Amino acid sequence: MTVWWRWPLDVGRKHLAGILAAVAVVVLVQFGLLENLEHWSLDQLFEWRGPRKPTLDVVIVTIDESTVVELNEQWPFPRAIHAELLRKLAEGRPRVIGMDIMFDLPSSRGAADDEALGAAVAAAGNVVLGAAIADDIQPFYTRRTLNPPISVIRRGAAGIAPLNMPVDADNQVRRVPLWAALETERLPTLDVQLHALLAKAGVRVAPLPDRDSILINFRGGPRTYPWVSYYRVVRGEIPAEYWRDKVVLIGPTSEVFHDNFGTAFAHGGEMPGVEIHANALETLVRGDPIRAIPRPISTALAVVAALLGSVLVLRLHAFRALLAAAGLWAALTLAAFGGFVVADYWMRGMAGTVALVLGYGATVVEHFVREQRERRRLSQFFSPAVVREVVRHKDEGSLTTSRRLLTVLFSDIRGFTSISEKVEPEQVAQMLREYLSEMTEIVFRHGGTVDKYIGDCVMALYNVPLPDPEHAIKAVRTALEFQERTLAVSRRWEERLGIEIRNGVGINTGEAVVGTLGSRQRLEYTAIGDTINLGARLESLTKDYKTNIIISETTYALVRDEFITKELGDVTVKGKTHPVKIYAVLPNSIRKHPRATLAVAATLSIAGDGRMCRVTTRDISEGGMALKGVPEDWVKGQRVQLRCEGGALPKAIVAEAVIAWREGDEVGITFTALDPDSVPALVEYLSSRLK
């Protein structure tokens, strides 16, 4: 009987990785280590939403490079020029004028210069001047001070406002303060004072939010609001009527003033501060600041996401869990984007994303470690193939014996018994290990399962344990590659021991009983039945019919459109009462010339195209070569040019050729023309290798 209090412990053990992931995300959030990611996600939401057309009639008077050139004045400009600018603007009767310029020191040109600007400010009556808040750092405390415009300039202003804007850790501006705190008072900032003047002028504005700062709802990047060069206004090139009822903001836009910042629409830091104030002012007037989900809520959602990522892995297989997690993330992303577009709501979803990834990933890793321990335990009793299936489908009874369609392949070395009599047992073992290793690699590459080794014979199954609709085709491809690789192995054996080997393969398709079979002491994942027996008989017939690959009629029906075959007729095999029709499978390129191993680097280029690649040669004959590492888009029938040299080649071989066949990144080429100097080099190399 299960004790009730053990249930939470069992659940905790299963979801331990997800719980730890949730704790990790909470720590990351609390220490602000995810803020950069969250800010990045906010920028992405702005980019996906795209720019919006401004509704507030703002014009920015820009102090740009053209102004400096046209006025032929160094910065800071004479304040009399600023006075002339304000007079020109005031003639058009704008609703309000904001100056993103500091006048905290007397003019170097004398008091008259300051008095001219002060008179213009007073005459306009609706100018808000900028001020800066500075931190005065003392040994035991820090004092915040305001650097306002000098008295002669500020006395007629409609307001004096701090211009400071906070910059996030990634040097981007996303917030604008509504109030600036000094030691004894709290001052409304530039955008708040402009908002109040617009309300006083009769413009319909939203109430100010009851908070110290807001996230700016950016309308776009630089020049979202119209720009007019400062010098054009001073010279009277802009009609006075243009400024009627507009909000005019004056400030530097040139990079030389170092008043540019990064924003969601200007990651490179090219957004002028004056235009950031334009976006902030419109946000206040419209009453649509970006509203962020409270951090406790986003943290709670992240915890849920971490646990959910763990649950998905436990409930589903890893890949399906990955798809489910990706689908969940996509749904949350769409919801976040919808909330941002429709309601200007920022969900702060990166904590949840990180939590989902950590919860999923940590559980996958924990399961992988657990599976490795299980594999080591089971390997005492089962073969590696069976262990993989036990672990992968342990909850589905994957090793239950059942009848199913499969393709079986038997491959044997011809004359292996006589070979064993000629060499020492240790050499036989070494040769056999080399041969079986290469054949096994081929089986695995084509999706087969090596059922067992019977001496020098390899038995492989296809369409088990996992279904594969191309099981018969892949079995035949395995057999064809067996022939190619056996020739290469044979050449190595000939060089060392003077022994030549060849390979015979029999393939049959049909139903068989497959699963975990054996005794109580030892189990193997294998297949039994008449289909298996016939496959073994077909392999033995390859000697009688002097062909390398024989397939049954059932296999032929599945592969006849894929390979070159030859009907061998009907044959009655041992254990069968009725004749069986059999077929030989021929290689795609029946060899006319003997080949010698050649492993050197070569240069291959497409004739008339100019494209070129470096490849590795595998073997060579009088008629062509086999190459490895050829790009996928170089197809059969492609005309190419080849140059290879090095190794044991006496001279470089230069040829024109055509691609005759392709298998993965390996191709065979047929020579169409050889360079005159290459012919004797090729003959010399082949004669030295094919003795």
C-alpha positions, 0 to 999 in steps of 0.5 A: 500500500502506498503511503499518502505522504509519499505521493508529493515526494514522488512528484517532487522527484519526477519534477525536480529539474523543473523545480530547480529551473523555477528557483533559478529563474526567480533568483535571476529575476530578483537580481535583475539579471534578465532585465537586458533580455526583457528590454530586448523583447520590448524593442522586438515588440516595437519592431514587429508592431512597426511605426505609427503615424503621430497624432500630435502636431509637433515640429522639431527645429533642428540644430544640425550640421547645415545650420552651423555651416549656413550661420557660420557660427560656432556653438554655442550660438549668440543668444541674440540668434536664439532670440530671433528664432523665438520671434519668428516662431512667435509670429505664427502663434504656436501653442507651446515652445520647448527648448532642449538647450541649456542657458545656465551660464552667462553669454560670453558675448555680454549681458546684452546678448542674454537680455535679448534672449530673455526679452524674446522668451518673455514676449513669446509667453509660452516657452519652456526652458531646459535645465539639468539636474547634476549630482554633487558627490561629497565624501559622505553624501551626494547632493542633487542640484538644479542648473537652471537658465540664468535669471535674465533669461528664465524670468519670462519663461512659461516654465523651467524643466529638467531635461534629464532622461535615464538610460538603461544598461544597454544605453537605450532610452525607454522611460521618461521621468515625470518628476525630478526629485531634489533635496527639498522639492519635486519638479515637473519635467519638460514633457509634463510642463508642455503637457500642462501648457497644452491643456491650458491652451485648450488641447484635449489631453489625457490625465497625467499618470500617478507615477514617477516615470512612464515607458514611452510609446514610441511612434517611430525612429528619427524624423517621425516628426517633421524636422525644420533646420534652425537656420531656415527659421532664422532667415524667415524661409518658413511662413509664419502660418506654418507654426500656428497651433503647433508644438515646437521643440528646439534642440540639437540633432547633429551627432557632434552635440552628443545628444543622440540616444538609442531607442526601440527604433534606433538601436544604433544610437541615432535618435536625438534627445529632442525627438525622444521628448516629442514621443514622450509628450505625445505619449502623455497627451494620448494617455497611452504609455506602455504598461508593463506587467508587474514583476511578481506576476511575471515571476509567477508565470515564469515559475509556471512555465518552468514546471510546465516545461518539465511536465511536457517532457514527462508526459511526452517523448522529448521531440514531441515535448519540444514541439509542444514547448515550441507551440506553447512559446509561440502561443505566448509570443502571439498573445504578448504581441497581441496585447502590445498592439491592441492594448499597449501592454508589455508582458515581460515574457523573457522570464517565462521564455527562459523558465520554459527553456530551463524547465524543458532542458533541465528535465531532458538532461536529467532524463538523459543521465537517468537513461544512461544509467539504465543503459549501463544496467541493461547492457549486462543482459541485452544487446545495444540495439535492444537496450536502445529500444527498452529505454526509448519505449519503456512505457510502450512495451516496445519489445513485445513480440509481434508479427510485422512486415520487414526486410532481412539482409544476409551478407557473407564473405565468399570462401572465408573458410579457405581464407581462415586456413591460410592465415593465423587465427589472430590475423583472421580475427583482426581482418574480421573485426575490420570487415564487420566494423565497416559493414556495420557502419553501412547498415546503421547509415541506411537505417538498419539494425544489425541483428547478429553476426554469425561468423563472417555473416552479417544479419540485418533487419529493416523496418524494425524496431521503428517503421520505415516505408523505404525499408526494402530500398535501404536494404538494397542500397546497403547491399550495393555499398557492401560491394563497394566497401568490400573491394576497398577492404579486399585491396588492403588485405591483398597488400598485407596478406595476399588474400582477395575477398568478395561478398554475397548478399541475399535480401527478402521482404515479408512478415516475421515474428520480431521482438525480444526472444531467447531464454530466461538467461539471455534475451536478444532483439531478433526475428524468426520465421520463413521470411528470415530463412529464405533471406539466408538461402538467397545469400547462399545462392549468390555463389551458384548464380555468380552474382553479388546480390540476390533479392526475392520477388517480394523485395523486387516488387518494392524496389524495381523502379529504383535499381538495375535488376536482372531476372534469374528465374525460379528456384526451389530453395531448401525448406520450400516446396514451391519455386521462388522467383529471384532477381540479381541487383546490378550496380548503377555503373557496371565497371569496365576497368579495374580500380586502384585505391587513391586518396589524395586531394583534388580540385573539381570545377564545373565546366564554363561555370567557374564554381570550384570545390576541393574534394578527396579521391577514393579510387581511380581507373582508366575510365574514371574516379570516385570522389568524396565531398562533392556539393549536393547541387552538383548532380548526375550528368554535370560536366566537370574538370578535375585536377589531382596530384600528390600521394603516389601519383607520378604527375598531376592528372588533369581531365574533363569528365561527367558525373555518372552517379551520386550517393550522398556526398560521394560521386563517380565521374567518367573521363571524357578527355585526359590531358596528354601528360596525364595518360602516362601518369595514370597508366604508371600508377594503375600498373603499379597498384594492380599487379 
